[in-house]
Amino acid sequence: MISDESKLSSAVASLSMEGLTVTEEEIQLAKKCLRHEITYDDAVKLLIAKYSVSSC
């Protein structure tokens, strides 16, 4: 069975091949999801809030 760390490393490598950068903060957030410390929905909300540009 493939470990969660290996799956995460593969996902980061795949994103890198597509020209997308994954920050250490995003990797840590993914690890929290894998450890069930935060829900995936909450992680997505955090990422949307982080990368959304306010029009105000």
Sequence and secondary structure as in RCSB ss.txt:
>XXXX:A:sequence
MISDESKLSSAVASLSMEGLTVTEEEIQLAKKCLRHEITYDDAVKLLIAKYSVSSC
>XXXX:A:secstr
   HHHHHHHHHHHHHHTT    HHHHHHHHHHHTTSS HHHHHHHHHHHH     
